[in-house]
């Protein structure tokens, strides 16, 4: 293992794994193109390095949640098509249009707002109309869709916008066989038919997230959006036969080791008590770094090459592990999660232990933990 940084902890990111995962997903989805999703700082992996690794792996588009993220990509020299799909009030639409960023439209009023930004900048805006096909989150409802499509067609005829995409998002694609999946596919086809009758001819139609890209070939259309899968994490519960490789490893040096007697309470609230004389290791990572506090007495961790469990309450900057009678060398480290090559836990195992999803585990690692990169993006 490379030497630990002076901060004791690191989130090591394998950019080669991101590229290889993307290439594998592109082969699976072909002839559909791939949009690499880099919202939330590249799912915690670092947005700019992740974006470059995704593009190196064959992604042709990039997706962000917010315009500010897309502008950061442009500032870093990224020139491929970039979509920002959450546009809250007062979003910098004119800056986005000037930077050639595609804008997701989920409310009827945005057509006029984006047309105004096009007039202001003297550039034709690129937009993706989002149909709410049953997630009931962002997106145009079925009663809003025909009117918004018609307004978009008028703005397109006036030379103010170009409808470059039509899209939607699944609610339950990570639950194969869920009845909502077929209903949403049908609703999306209906939305596409309405747009076609209005004369819209988008560059791409896209519906498939990671789970759909992996399991639903009929949803791939022109473009797929495999977010978490590009980072090597399968969103579908159960055995993982995807061959994807997790890109992030979270590890730390062991800060200290001490012996305590039997019946010793450990950490805040004494929620763990030793059942014998034992060794305790202090790991300098805590909820301030993104380790969930509910990993108390639950979170798996490999220390000194052996699987163990967090002992006692996770604190802001540290947690403890019961070593029993094991001894540790001066350079001992703790691995919270990684690809599992050396028997360490994975982010998916952490998610299962805490009753959450792998997305939350990797995206919550705070900026206080340095990102260290292996491979070239």
KESEFI-470633 format. One line per 10 residues: number of its first residue (from 1); for each residue x negated, z, y negated of N, C-alpha, C, CB. Coordinates in pm, whole numbers. Each point is the difference from the previous one (the first is absolute). Glycine has a CB too. Layout:
KESEFI-470633
NUM	X,Z,Y,X,Z,Y,X,Z,Y,X,Z,Y | ...
//
This chain:
KESEFI-470633
1	-84,0,119,84,0,-119,-89,0,-126,185,123,126 | -143,-195,-232,-75,5,-125,2,140,-59,54,-240,-42 | -150,267,-44,-10,133,-61,122,29,-85,-249,-18,1 | 290,145,-4,113,40,-81,-40,-2,-147,90,141,188 | 3,-175,-278,-30,7,-144,-8,144,-45,115,-220,-36 | -161,238,-87,-19,136,-52,132,74,-14,-203,-77,-119 | 315,5,114,130,65,-13,49,57,133,52,-155,-189 | -127,137,295,31,51,133,101,-84,77,-50,223,-88 | 144,-286,18,106,-72,70,3,-145,-44,133,211,20 | -74,-297,64,15,-140,-36,114,-61,79,-244,-16,-55
11	303,-86,-5,91,-87,72,-75,-132,17,214,113,-92 | -262,-137,213,-80,-119,25,93,-113,41,-201,139,70 | 190,-252,-139,91,-112,20,-77,-118,57,147,79,-189 | -101,-128,302,-60,-114,67,69,-127,-50,-55,140,206 | -8,-206,-304,59,-121,-56,7,-113,102,-85,68,-224 | -12,-71,315,5,-101,106,124,14,85,-248,-4,1 | 290,129,24,121,22,79,122,-55,-74,-103,205,105 | 109,-184,-237,113,-54,-77,4,-152,10,-13,196,-157 | -103,-259,143,-6,-146,10,40,-47,140,-181,-3,-174 | 131,71,277,30,-42,137,147,23,33,-235,53,67
21	292,58,-115,143,23,21,83,-109,-66,-42,247,11 | 2,-283,-133,74,-103,-73,-9,-134,72,-44,121,-216 | -74,-153,264,-16,-126,73,87,-2,126,-234,-20,-89 | 239,133,160,83,7,121,147,-15,-34,-171,148,107 | 215,-86,-217,140,-12,-42,32,-142,-45,-2,242,-67 | -95,-306,1,20,-139,-43,16,-92,120,-133,45,-207 | 55,-22,311,15,-81,122,137,21,62,-247,12,40 | 291,112,-39,130,32,59,114,-64,-80,-95,217,88 | 83,-216,-220,109,-46,-87,-1,-150,-25,-6,221,-107 | -103,-289,136,-12,-142,-30,120,-78,54,-251,22,5
31	301,-119,-84,-58,-57,-122,37,72,-130,6,-214,118 | 62,325,-109,29,77,-122,-130,52,-60,227,65,90 | -232,-59,-222,-115,57,-69,11,153,-1,-22,-208,-145 | -86,274,105,-6,146,-2,-15,49,-144,-101,3,231 | 184,94,-266,-18,75,-124,-65,133,35,202,-112,-110 | -319,138,55,-63,131,16,57,96,-103,-210,-107,90 | 256,222,-46,64,95,-91,-102,108,-39,229,-44,105 | -247,62,-235,-105,91,-48,55,106,-95,-164,-184,25 | 294,206,-21,60,104,-84,-58,136,38,212,-136,-24 | -189,236,-63,-45,138,26,-149,3,32,230,60,83
41	-310,-128,-168,-146,-5,18,-37,-51,138,-24,190,-161 | 90,-299,201,-29,-56,131,28,99,111,-171,-144,-104 | 290,207,98,39,101,99,-107,108,13,133,-175,123 | -194,208,-237,-102,105,-1,-139,-47,33,177,152,61 | -194,-279,-27,-131,-50,43,-85,-51,-116,104,-60,217 | -43,47,-335,-69,-57,-115,51,-141,-25,-203,139,47 | 275,-160,-156,72,-125,-19,-91,-122,-8,175,130,-115 | -279,-125,33,-82,-119,-21,-81,-35,125,-13,57,-244 | -59,39,306,-70,-37,124,96,-47,110,-176,167,-59 | 292,-101,69,97,-41,101,51,-141,-28,67,239,34
51	-39,-270,-160,48,-133,-35,-100,-107,42,129,97,-192 | -254,-72,165,-103,-99,35,-12,-14,151,-124,54,-211 | 138,58,283,-7,-7,146,121,-74,56,-129,215,5 | 246,-195,-61,120,-70,43,-14,-151,-22,138,204,-53 | -189,-240,-63,-19,-142,-29,-105,-61,92,65,41,-239 | -169,35,268,-103,-49,92,57,-22,139,-174,120,-133 | 277,-42,169,62,-13,130,105,-109,8,-44,237,31 | 73,-303,-142,94,-111,3,129,20,-76,-96,-49,214 | 114,164,-280,119,18,-84,-5,-101,-115,15,247,61 | 100,-306,-91,8,-99,-108,69,55,-124,4,-178,172
61	73,286,-153,69,68,-109,-38,147,5,193,-167,6 | -171,236,-118,-11,146,-4,128,56,-61,-255,-11,-21 | 293,129,68,121,65,-48,-29,137,-56,132,-128,166 | -70,162,-277,-12,132,-61,139,53,-30,-225,-59,-100 | 232,188,75,127,57,-43,23,-25,-148,-20,176,177 | -83,-155,-259,16,0,-145,-90,-102,-68,60,241,14 | -18,-283,-132,-77,-96,-78,-139,52,-29,212,-85,-101 | -224,213,72,-131,55,-34,-100,-20,114,112,168,-149 | -65,-155,273,-88,-24,114,-42,-147,4,113,187,129 | -18,-276,-152,-30,-143,1,-97,-36,-110,224,-45,97
71	-209,104,-214,-92,-26,-111,-141,47,34,190,21,-162 | -199,91,235,-132,47,42,-66,-101,93,78,239,-24 | 0,-299,112,-56,-104,87,-50,-118,-83,156,70,185 | -78,-113,-280,-44,-110,-86,-128,38,-76,240,-77,-24 | -246,200,-23,-120,44,-71,-124,2,87,146,135,-144 | -125,-122,275,-112,-2,94,-35,-140,47,66,227,73 | 1,-328,-130,-34,-138,33,80,-60,112,-220,52,-79 | 326,15,125,84,-55,107,90,-108,-58,-5,220,126 | -1,-339,-69,73,-114,-56,115,-49,87,-210,-64,-111 | 226,116,233,106,-47,88,136,44,-55,-157,10,199
81	267,-65,-146,132,48,-43,17,149,29,94,-229,41 | -45,303,-140,23,144,11,142,29,-43,-245,53,-43 | 318,24,125,138,37,-30,7,148,-33,86,-183,151 | -15,217,-259,34,140,-32,152,10,11,-204,33,-156 | 253,59,241,144,-6,30,82,119,-49,-64,-131,195 | 3,228,-262,79,106,-62,-22,-9,-151,-18,151,206 | 124,-182,-279,-10,-20,-145,92,99,-70,-55,-245,31 | 6,365,-57,83,100,-70,19,-39,-146,-82,178,155 | 173,-111,-226,18,-29,-143,-133,7,-75,233,91,13 | -251,-181,-106,-118,-7,-86,-126,-42,76,104,177,-142
91	-88,-236,256,-116,-55,71,-63,-110,-87,103,55,228 | -235,-70,-221,-68,-99,-87,18,-143,51,-167,176,-60 | 288,-228,42,33,-132,54,-85,-111,-62,232,80,41 | -252,-75,-172,-76,-106,-66,-145,-2,50,148,19,-203 | -207,98,222,-138,4,52,-4,-58,140,-50,203,-140 | 153,-176,218,4,-53,136,14,-152,-1,102,215,79 | -14,-266,-163,18,-145,-6,-129,-67,-47,246,30,-47 | -311,30,-52,-125,-56,-51,-109,-1,106,62,79,-227 | -56,18,319,-101,10,107,41,-76,125,-66,221,-91 | 176,-297,85,46,-80,113,34,86,121,-141,-188,-82
101	207,299,57,44,91,107,145,-30,34,-161,180,-77 | 191,-196,204,138,-21,45,77,131,-12,-73,-184,157 | 197,177,-202,79,118,-28,122,7,90,-79,-5,-237 | 98,118,303,115,21,84,123,36,-83,-150,73,185 | 261,-139,-158,123,22,-76,102,70,89,-45,-205,-142 | 82,327,103,97,79,76,124,35,-81,-188,91,130 | 191,-129,-257,118,24,-84,31,-126,-79,-54,248,-16 | 182,-278,-8,35,-124,-70,-63,-11,-138,212,0,124 | -221,111,-198,-50,-6,-137,-145,-46,-9,158,180,-56 | -232,-166,166,-141,-37,-5,-21,-149,-22,-47,191,150
111	143,-273,-113,-17,-144,-23,-16,-27,-150,136,-53,206 | -49,110,-286,-11,-19,-146,-127,65,-54,250,-7,-18 | -284,126,67,-120,69,-48,-125,-82,30,115,221,34 | -123,-275,86,-119,-78,37,-2,-132,-75,-1,108,228 | 119,-167,-249,5,-123,-80,-50,28,-142,194,-84,137 | -158,201,-191,-50,37,-132,-152,15,-1,216,115,-45 | -271,-58,152,-146,13,9,-66,-137,9,27,222,113 | 41,-317,-46,-54,-136,8,-3,-65,-138,87,-19,235 | 20,37,-313,1,-55,-135,-111,63,-84,248,-40,17 | -266,172,-2,-100,72,-79,-142,-48,30,151,198,-3
121	-178,-226,127,-136,-38,40,-23,-150,1,-6,205,134 | 115,-282,-138,-15,-144,10,-38,-47,138,-62,0,-237 | 90,85,339,-33,-35,138,124,13,86,-238,76,-31 | 246,-160,131,113,6,93,-22,118,95,37,-253,-17 | 62,339,30,-11,118,86,29,-37,144,68,147,-191 | -134,-77,280,21,-18,144,78,121,51,-215,-137,25 | 326,113,45,84,110,44,37,-15,147,89,24,-232 | -70,91,296,53,9,136,131,77,-8,-234,-7,106 | 343,-54,-64,130,67,1,12,80,129,104,-184,-143 | -71,313,126,10,88,117,147,27,34,-222,106,-58
131	261,-141,179,136,27,48,3,133,73,46,-247,20 | 49,331,-55,22,124,76,88,-35,118,-21,148,-207 | -41,-155,324,72,-41,121,44,118,85,-131,-210,-3 | 114,332,-50,46,116,76,-89,122,-8,104,-159,148 | -220,147,-213,-84,119,-20,61,91,-105,-204,-132,65 | 278,71,-160,64,76,-108,-101,81,-79,208,12,135 | -316,-82,-170,-104,56,-85,-13,-100,-115,-126,121,193 | 9,-183,-213,-11,-104,-100,65,-128,50,-212,103,-87 | 246,-191,-7,56,-128,40,138,-24,-57,-133,15,206 | 169,-141,-215,130,-42,-53,106,15,109,-111,-161,-161
141	218,229,130,108,19,96,71,-132,26,29,239,-76 | 45,-250,185,69,-126,29,91,-48,-113,-9,63,237 | 71,28,-311,85,-44,-110,-81,-43,-122,178,154,83 | -302,-106,-96,-87,-41,-111,-76,-129,30,-24,240,-62 | 5,-268,190,-89,-110,39,44,-138,-53,-53,133,204 | 177,-177,-186,36,-136,-46,-21,-18,-151,165,-12,186 | -122,109,-264,-14,-14,-144,-145,1,-45,219,109,-24 | -300,-27,87,-142,6,-38,-72,-126,42,4,249,21 | 30,-300,97,-58,-127,44,36,-111,-99,14,75,241 | 110,-78,-286,42,-103,-96,-75,15,-132,226,-7,107
151	-242,132,-153,-74,23,-125,-146,-42,15,154,190,-56 | -211,-161,173,-139,-41,24,-12,-152,2,-40,211,131 | 138,-278,-73,-4,-147,3,8,-57,-141,108,2,227 | -26,59,-314,9,-47,-138,-132,23,-74,246,48,0 | -306,70,19,-127,28,-66,-111,-91,53,73,239,-34 | -63,-274,162,-98,-92,56,18,-139,-61,-5,133,215 | 130,-178,-228,26,-131,-59,-46,-5,-145,195,-28,153 | -193,144,-221,-45,6,-139,-151,9,-12,214,109,-58 | -283,-103,171,-146,5,-2,-59,136,-30,9,-231,-70 | 76,337,81,-48,134,-33,-55,74,121,166,6,-184
161	-106,-29,300,-48,68,120,-14,-102,112,111,216,-70 | -182,-176,172,-7,-75,126,31,100,110,-172,-169,-88 | 276,145,165,32,89,112,-95,-35,114,247,20,-70 | -350,60,83,-104,-28,100,28,67,134,-162,-21,-186 | 254,120,186,26,70,125,141,56,9,-240,56,9 | 288,-46,113,123,71,33,-35,97,111,152,-195,-68 | -111,324,53,-45,97,100,97,115,15,-233,-61,-52 | 209,138,157,75,122,24,-90,93,81,225,-122,-6 | -169,238,44,-81,99,71,86,71,104,-149,30,-202 | 89,-4,319,71,63,110,12,152,-20,-82,-181,150
171	188,235,-92,20,145,3,-56,61,128,204,-28,-141 | -189,-42,254,-28,61,131,-78,-92,92,207,133,-25 | -294,-218,-29,-76,-90,86,-95,73,92,18,-171,-176 | -52,296,140,-88,80,87,78,69,112,-154,36,-196 | 282,-69,209,82,49,111,55,-121,75,60,214,-125 | -141,-276,211,44,-123,68,138,16,64,-239,-57,42 | 325,-41,-66,134,2,55,103,66,-89,-105,2,218 | 63,57,-330,97,64,-89,101,-105,-50,-173,174,-71 | 301,-142,73,101,-101,-38,-12,-51,-142,149,108,161 | -211,-32,-251,-14,-45,-138,-92,-121,-12,41,234,-76
181	-131,-251,173,-97,-109,-9,70,-135,3,-173,143,111 | 257,-164,-12,73,-127,9,91,-19,-121,-8,14,250 | 69,93,-297,89,-11,-116,-78,-43,-124,150,177,98 | -271,-122,-115,-79,-37,-118,-52,-143,9,-65,240,-25 | 28,-282,144,-44,-139,15,113,-95,-37,-161,68,182 | 281,-39,-134,115,-83,-32,27,0,-150,96,49,226 | -102,68,-288,25,9,-144,-105,-77,-80,107,223,35 | -232,-222,12,-105,-74,-70,25,-150,10,-163,185,49 | 203,-232,67,33,-143,13,113,-38,-94,-75,5,239 | 174,81,-254,110,-28,-93,-51,-8,-143,161,115,155
191	-252,-23,-191,-57,-2,-135,-80,-127,-23,-8,250,1 | -67,-294,99,-78,-123,-13,91,-121,-17,-181,102,139 | 293,-102,-69,94,-112,-10,59,-8,-140,54,22,244 | -20,92,-303,54,1,-137,-104,-53,-97,147,197,57 | -273,-154,-41,-107,-46,-88,-23,-150,16,-107,227,13 | 116,-276,109,-20,-143,25,110,-82,-67,-113,53,218 | 236,-6,-208,112,-72,-62,-12,0,-152,145,62,193 | -213,40,-249,-20,5,-145,-116,-87,-45,93,231,0 | -162,-292,95,-110,-91,-35,-137,64,-5,165,-126,-125 | -178,251,171,-131,65,-2,-82,-46,119,97,200,-119
201	-224,-226,93,-92,-46,105,-128,82,-9,98,-236,-4 | -96,361,55,-116,89,-18,-120,-45,83,158,189,-45 | -275,-142,3,-122,-25,78,6,77,132,-131,-35,-213 | 180,159,207,-1,84,120,129,80,12,-250,15,-15 | 292,4,140,108,93,34,-64,105,89,187,-179,-18 | -165,308,-13,-70,102,77,88,123,23,-217,-81,-94 | 210,129,218,82,113,44,-81,97,86,201,-148,-7 | -297,100,84,-66,81,102,-103,96,-58,36,-186,159 | -15,314,-132,-101,102,-27,-91,11,122,157,128,-155 | -236,-20,166,-92,13,113,74,-4,133,-152,135,-143
211	256,-53,156,70,8,128,62,-133,38,45,240,-44 | 16,-309,-51,63,-128,29,-105,-107,30,192,63,-147 | -303,-59,77,-108,-94,29,-45,13,145,-74,9,-241 | 70,115,290,-48,26,135,104,-31,107,-147,175,-94 | 275,-162,62,101,-4,107,113,-100,-19,-53,234,33 | 69,-293,-151,117,-84,-27,-44,-138,-53,138,206,-49 | -177,-297,137,-48,-131,-45,100,-74,-88,-134,-12,207 | 263,33,-183,102,-73,-75,8,44,-147,127,-27,213 | -198,132,-250,7,51,-138,-121,-40,-83,134,191,84 | -221,-273,-31,-126,-27,-69,16,-102,-113,-121,52,211
221	216,-143,-203,27,-98,-104,-131,-64,-50,206,131,-68 | -231,-129,-65,-120,-64,-56,-115,97,-22,149,-165,-108 | -118,295,106,-98,101,-41,36,132,64,-42,-118,-220 | -58,193,266,23,134,53,-76,101,-85,32,-91,235 | 17,215,-234,-59,106,-83,-44,117,89,145,-69,-198 | -247,54,279,-42,111,87,-83,102,-78,2,-155,198 | 63,256,-251,-69,100,-80,-89,89,83,188,-4,-157 | -132,109,215,-81,99,72,-73,-59,119,161,174,-73 | -107,-280,133,-65,-60,116,-136,-59,-36,225,-49,97 | -239,-2,-218,-129,-55,-41,-108,107,-4,119,-172,-132
231	-77,296,113,-96,112,-2,-17,62,138,64,45,-238 | -6,-110,339,-24,37,138,95,101,59,-228,-48,-47 | 341,73,-20,95,101,47,132,-66,38,-109,174,-145 | 151,-152,267,123,-57,51,118,89,-39,-125,-106,193 | 225,55,-264,112,85,-44,102,27,108,-34,-90,-224 | 24,23,339,102,12,104,-40,111,96,57,-245,-20 | 28,345,41,-32,110,91,-21,-50,143,132,156,-146 | -202,-73,224,-22,-35,140,-138,-55,23,241,-44,24 | -268,-5,96,-132,-54,33,-40,-111,-97,37,58,241 | -163,-57,-279,-50,-97,-98,-86,-104,72,6,174,-185
241	46,-294,199,-75,-106,65,-30,-114,-97,106,61,217 | -107,-31,-346,-19,-105,-100,-144,-46,-10,191,94,-125 | -287,-9,162,-140,-34,-17,-50,18,-142,27,-158,184 | 56,211,-271,-42,25,-139,-94,119,-5,217,-95,-86 | -311,92,-9,-99,106,-9,17,79,-129,-159,-138,135 | 185,269,-126,11,81,-122,-128,-9,-84,157,156,120 | -138,-175,-248,-115,-24,-88,-58,126,-62,98,-221,-46 | -20,330,37,-47,119,-71,-40,112,96,147,-62,-191 | -259,124,162,-43,122,69,-19,109,-104,-113,-133,185 | 181,245,-167,-12,114,-91,-82,107,67,222,-51,-108
251	-333,89,46,-89,98,63,-66,87,-106,-41,-158,191 | -14,268,-146,-62,97,-89,-109,76,73,214,23,-128 | -312,21,53,-96,96,55,70,132,24,-191,-113,-119 | 139,192,211,46,138,19,-75,85,-102,49,-35,251 | 27,110,-333,-63,75,-109,-63,130,47,165,-100,-155 | -100,169,250,-56,124,53,66,34,132,-49,82,-234 | -21,1,311,52,52,127,-18,151,0,-53,-216,123 | 154,291,-77,-12,145,7,66,52,128,-2,15,-254 | -39,101,298,63,66,114,94,107,-51,-200,-46,146 | 316,55,-83,97,103,-36,49,65,129,69,-125,-211
261	-22,250,203,48,68,122,139,-45,39,-140,196,-60 | 183,-155,177,137,-26,45,100,61,-98,-78,-4,240 | 196,-53,-246,109,47,-86,-32,-14,-149,64,159,181 | -147,-259,-215,-29,-26,-141,97,-103,-55,-244,54,36 | 312,-20,-145,86,-99,-67,-86,-100,-75,184,170,-22 | -141,-295,22,-80,-108,-58,78,-70,-110,-121,-31,219 | 61,18,-335,50,-74,-117,127,66,-56,-98,-212,94 | 154,152,-200,113,58,-70,117,30,95,-71,-124,-206 | 128,241,188,117,39,75,-27,40,144,123,-150,-145 | -250,142,185,-36,34,139,94,-69,100,-90,222,-79
271	111,-352,58,90,-74,90,-69,-39,131,120,-87,-202 | -245,120,211,-74,-15,126,-78,128,23,-18,-254,-26 | 22,303,147,-74,122,35,-83,-29,125,180,150,-101 | -308,-113,96,-87,-26,114,41,87,119,-189,-60,-157 | 181,2,277,37,76,119,-122,57,72,202,-144,23 | -319,126,-86,-125,50,59,-104,-6,-109,60,-77,235 | -177,132,-210,-113,-21,-91,-35,-148,3,-88,238,37 | 72,-296,-151,-13,-146,-4,-79,-46,-122,216,-19,122 | -255,-106,-120,-63,-62,-115,101,-79,-81,-217,-11,124 | 203,14,-254,85,-77,-90,-87,-94,-82,170,187,-10
281	-126,-310,-5,-69,-98,-84,85,-30,-122,-115,-100,201 | 51,96,-317,69,-33,-125,-26,-147,-32,-20,239,-85 | 128,-315,68,-8,-142,-33,44,-16,-146,45,-72,244 | -131,20,-332,33,-6,-143,88,-118,-37,-213,114,-43 | 330,-120,103,106,-95,-36,132,78,2,-127,-202,98 | 214,173,-193,128,70,-1,108,-86,-60,-120,216,-18 | 231,-153,-19,110,-81,-51,-32,-63,-133,157,147,121 | -257,-94,-193,-47,-66,-121,-69,-132,29,-25,222,-104 | -15,-242,227,-63,-124,43,96,-90,76,-217,121,11 | 338,-70,14,99,-79,72,26,44,141,-69,-184,-139
291	6,292,185,31,54,132,133,73,-11,-247,22,64 | 349,-63,8,132,62,-18,-3,150,28,106,-218,63 | -40,296,-147,4,144,23,78,32,127,-15,40,-247 | 109,-128,285,74,27,123,-79,-37,125,211,-37,-127 | -340,3,108,-90,-14,115,-49,136,48,-71,-225,-84 | 113,331,16,-32,136,40,32,22,148,45,79,-235 | -145,-36,311,14,28,144,46,-121,80,51,236,-58 | -64,-356,0,55,-120,64,-97,-118,-2,225,78,-65 | -292,-98,-47,-81,-120,-18,-116,-9,98,64,4,-237 | -80,-119,305,-112,-16,92,-128,-35,-75,159,-73,178
301	-271,121,-130,-128,-28,-64,-110,8,106,81,91,-223 | -177,-178,213,-114,3,91,-117,68,-72,78,-212,119 | -126,320,-63,-112,73,-58,-107,18,107,152,121,-165 | -275,-160,131,-107,11,97,26,-81,125,-47,225,-88 | 118,-339,72,25,-88,112,116,40,89,-237,-49,-8 | 310,157,-27,112,46,83,128,4,-81,-158,134,140 | 269,-171,-76,131,9,-64,41,145,-18,65,-220,101 | -16,251,-219,48,134,-31,123,-12,-90,-235,99,22 | 290,14,-62,118,1,-86,-26,91,-118,151,-45,196 | -102,5,-313,-15,85,-119,55,139,29,18,-202,-151
311	-95,304,111,38,139,25,36,67,-132,-152,12,203 | 280,17,-220,43,68,-121,41,-97,-109,-151,187,58 | 187,-132,-172,54,-76,-112,-103,-95,-60,155,189,-47 | -115,-313,25,-83,-95,-73,2,40,-147,49,-187,166 | -166,208,-224,-13,41,-140,-25,-123,-88,-90,226,70 | 78,-205,-199,-19,-111,-92,-128,-77,29,127,127,-171 | -234,-55,207,-131,-62,12,-63,16,137,-28,40,-241 | 99,21,337,-67,34,125,102,37,107,-200,78,-128 | 154,-86,253,76,55,112,-99,49,104,197,-155,-43 | -146,231,139,-83,60,104,33,-59,136,-16,211,-135
321	-83,-208,223,16,-44,138,-60,107,91,-7,-246,-67 | 79,279,174,-48,98,98,-93,-71,97,212,140,-21 | -337,-92,29,-101,-63,86,-13,67,135,-120,-65,-204 | 184,180,222,-25,75,123,-145,44,6,181,-128,119 | -246,103,-7,-140,39,15,-96,-117,-23,73,174,160 | -21,-286,-205,-87,-115,-25,-90,27,-121,174,-155,99 | -291,98,-94,-93,6,-113,-13,-138,-61,-125,192,104 | 97,-195,-232,-14,-126,-71,-139,-11,-59,244,-3,-51 | -297,-118,49,-128,-24,-63,13,-4,-150,-73,-126,200 | -39,122,-271,3,5,-147,65,-122,-64,-205,137,12
331	212,-248,60,59,-121,-57,137,-30,61,-231,-88,-39 | 299,189,89,130,-21,64,101,-56,-99,-49,186,160 | 137,-269,-109,103,-58,-85,136,13,66,-167,-160,-96 | 269,146,13,138,-3,46,55,-139,-28,32,250,-41 | 36,-308,138,67,-129,-18,150,24,15,-202,-131,89 | 274,111,-199,144,22,5,70,-117,67,-15,139,-207 | -22,-259,168,56,-116,69,-92,-120,-19,234,88,-32 | -221,-181,123,-79,-123,-2,59,-98,100,-208,127,-67 | 130,-226,110,55,-98,95,14,52,141,-100,-174,-139 | 43,293,168,13,59,133,-111,-37,95,240,-2,-36
341	-342,-70,-11,-107,-48,88,-75,113,68,-22,-197,-147 | 2,306,77,-79,111,53,89,118,39,-195,-73,-141 | 321,44,165,93,105,40,62,76,-114,-132,19,202 | 101,-58,-325,58,68,-115,148,-34,-12,-223,-3,-117 | 303,88,50,141,-32,-23,13,-127,-83,59,244,12 | 56,-304,-7,32,-115,-86,104,42,-103,-53,-162,187 | 69,82,-290,103,28,-100,138,-1,64,-144,-102,-179 | 160,20,281,129,-3,69,25,132,73,-21,-251,27 | -81,309,33,16,130,65,34,107,-103,-160,-68,180 | 96,61,-296,34,95,-106,147,-14,-38,-238,-7,-86
351	283,-116,71,140,-23,-38,94,58,105,-67,-208,-124 | 36,185,249,85,52,108,1,152,0,-48,-204,136 | -69,266,-160,-9,147,0,79,61,-115,-225,-18,106 | 233,-54,-219,64,55,-119,141,-53,-23,-225,25,-98 | 274,-110,188,134,-53,-16,14,-94,-118,82,205,104 | -184,-288,-128,7,-95,-110,-48,-135,51,-37,183,-172 | -7,-270,82,-45,-134,36,-146,-18,-42,237,-90,-24 | -310,-1,89,-142,-17,-33,-23,-38,-146,-38,-68,234 | 134,-4,-295,-13,-38,-141,-32,123,-87,161,-192,38 | -85,299,-15,-17,119,-84,-137,63,21,246,39,9
361	-295,-41,113,-127,65,29,-113,-65,-78,83,60,228 | -90,-194,-228,-113,-66,-66,20,-12,-151,-42,-126,210 | 166,106,-257,18,-18,-144,-15,129,-78,151,-187,51 | -137,303,14,-5,125,-74,-142,52,-21,223,52,92 | -325,-114,-32,-138,46,-20,-37,-20,-146,-64,-56,240 | 28,163,-308,-11,-1,-145,-130,-65,-47,141,206,-8 | -146,-244,-121,-123,-59,-54,-119,96,3,143,-141,-145 | -119,271,164,-111,94,9,-88,-28,121,139,172,-116 | -84,-236,217,-77,-37,118,-60,-138,-24,149,139,154 | -280,-151,-159,-61,-131,-26,35,-100,110,-187,113,-123
371	211,-237,82,14,-110,95,-138,-62,18,243,-45,-67 | -284,31,190,-127,-60,34,30,-121,87,-125,223,-14 | 65,-339,-19,41,-124,64,-107,-55,94,141,-48,-199 | -95,6,314,-81,-71,98,48,-143,10,-44,213,129 | -48,-306,-115,39,-141,14,28,-62,-134,94,50,222 | -73,-180,-220,21,-76,-123,142,-49,-7,-238,-69,-2 | 297,81,-116,134,-52,-22,-6,-142,-50,82,229,-48
//
